[in-house]
Every structure is written in structure tokens, then in C-alpha cells.
Amino acid sequence: MDTLTAVAKLLTIDVNGNNSTEAGFDRTQIVQVGYSAQWQAISSVGTFYGASKIYEGEPGSYVAKIPEVWKTAWKWYYEGMWALNPIWLVAPGWRSRIRRWQRIQHR
């Protein structure tokens, strides 16, 4: 994932032609995204770091459990969207919806 992240940073370009590792990169004017997990649900992104079950227990008493490797993958994905210099984006309009949802969750 380190290589994917490094390449995605180089491929994320702003309106002035700067990639996300360069001084002067304008995160508000991205014209090319270096990576997109297109067609993948967040659970699929979790498997980037390893396959795992989303439950534990015995038949009749299963309990939902988010695998630790998935949490690590989701943190990587989240940081790629929201870090100082993002390397992928959510669809237009979704950033404001996600921020609104985050504000509601933290009340």
C-alpha cells in the first residue's frame, strides 16, 4: 500500500500542474486524482489489507466484528481523502455530506 500511496500522490494533479507532493499544490483545485477505489464498497477496501470474517462465534450466537486489518485499511482510505494533500476524492458534493454527517455524529 505504501507504493500505491506514493504513486497516487505523484499522479494527483492540481489546476497549476503541481502534484500533491509539491509546494504550492492547491487541494481545492484538483483536476486529476491519483487513485480511485471506483466500483468498490468500503468493505472491499478493507480487504486490501487482508481477508477476514465480519463475525465471530458459533452458529446461533454469531456476533458482528470488524476485523482489525479492515480498520487499518479504512484509516488509510480516510486519510487519502481528508489529509492535507488528498490523493483521491469522493464524488462531487459528497465531501459536504460527509462533513455534515460527522458533525451530527460528534454532538
C-alpha positions as CSV (number, residue, x, y, z in Angstrom):
1,M,0.0,0.0,0.0
2,D,3.0,2.3,0.5
3,T,3.8,2.1,-3.2
4,L,0.2,2.7,-4.2
5,T,0.1,5.7,-1.9
6,A,3.4,7.1,-3.2
7,V,2.3,6.8,-6.9
8,A,-1.1,8.2,-6.2
9,K,0.4,11.3,-4.6
10,L,2.5,11.8,-7.8
11,L,-0.5,11.3,-10.0
12,T,-2.8,13.7,-8.1
13,I,-2.5,17.0,-10.0
14,D,-3.9,20.4,-9.4
15,V,-5.0,23.1,-11.9
16,N,-1.5,24.5,-11.9
17,G,0.2,21.2,-12.8
18,N,1.5,20.5,-9.3
19,N,1.3,17.0,-7.9
20,S,0.3,16.6,-4.3
21,T,3.9,16.3,-3.0
22,E,4.9,19.7,-4.4
23,A,4.9,23.0,-2.7
24,G,2.0,25.2,-3.9
25,F,-0.3,22.2,-4.5
26,D,-3.9,23.5,-4.4
27,R,-6.1,20.9,-2.8
28,T,-9.2,22.9,-3.7
29,Q,-8.4,22.7,-7.5
30,I,-7.6,19.1,-8.2
31,V,-8.0,18.2,-11.9
32,Q,-6.6,14.7,-11.8
33,V,-7.0,12.2,-9.0
34,G,-4.1,9.7,-8.5
35,Y,-6.3,6.8,-7.3
36,S,-9.9,5.9,-7.1
37,A,-11.4,2.8,-5.5
38,Q,-14.2,3.0,-8.1
39,W,-16.8,0.3,-8.0
40,Q,-15.5,-0.9,-4.6
41,A,-17.6,-0.8,-1.4
42,I,-15.8,0.2,1.8
43,S,-15.8,-3.5,2.8
44,S,-13.8,-4.3,-0.4
45,V,-11.3,-1.6,0.5
46,G,-10.9,-3.3,3.9
47,T,-9.8,-6.5,2.1
48,F,-6.8,-4.6,0.6
49,Y,-5.1,-5.2,3.9
50,G,-6.3,-8.8,4.3
51,A,-9.3,-11.1,4.1
52,S,-11.2,-11.7,7.2
53,K,-14.6,-12.6,8.6
54,I,-17.0,-9.9,9.8
55,Y,-18.5,-12.1,12.5
56,E,-17.3,-14.5,15.2
57,G,-18.9,-17.1,17.4
58,E,-20.8,-20.3,16.9
59,P,-23.9,-21.0,14.9
60,G,-26.9,-19.4,16.6
61,S,-24.7,-16.9,18.5
62,Y,-22.8,-15.0,15.9
63,V,-21.6,-11.5,16.8
64,A,-20.6,-8.9,14.3
65,K,-17.0,-7.9,14.4
66,I,-15.0,-5.5,12.3
67,P,-11.6,-7.1,11.5
68,E,-8.6,-5.1,12.7
69,V,-7.0,-5.2,9.3
70,W,-10.1,-3.6,7.8
71,K,-9.9,-0.8,10.4
72,T,-6.3,-0.2,9.2
73,A,-7.4,-0.2,5.6
74,W,-10.3,2.2,6.3
75,K,-7.9,4.6,8.1
76,W,-5.6,4.5,5.1
77,Y,-8.5,5.3,2.8
78,Y,-9.9,8.0,5.0
79,E,-6.5,9.7,5.3
80,G,-6.2,9.6,1.5
81,M,-9.4,11.6,1.2
82,W,-9.0,14.0,4.0
83,A,-5.3,14.5,4.5
84,L,-3.6,17.9,3.9
85,N,-2.9,16.8,0.3
86,P,-5.5,14.2,-0.7
87,I,-4.8,11.5,-3.3
88,W,-8.4,10.5,-4.1
89,L,-11.7,12.2,-3.8
90,V,-15.3,11.3,-3.1
91,A,-17.9,12.3,-5.7
92,P,-18.7,16.0,-6.0
93,G,-21.0,17.1,-3.2
94,W,-20.2,14.1,-1.0
95,R,-17.5,15.9,1.0
96,S,-20.0,18.4,2.4
97,R,-22.5,15.5,3.1
98,I,-19.8,13.5,4.9
99,R,-18.7,16.6,7.0
100,R,-22.3,17.2,7.9
101,W,-22.7,13.6,9.0
102,Q,-19.5,13.8,11.0
103,R,-20.8,16.9,12.9
104,I,-24.0,15.1,13.7
105,Q,-22.2,12.1,15.0
106,H,-20.0,14.1,17.3
107,R,-22.7,16.0,19.0
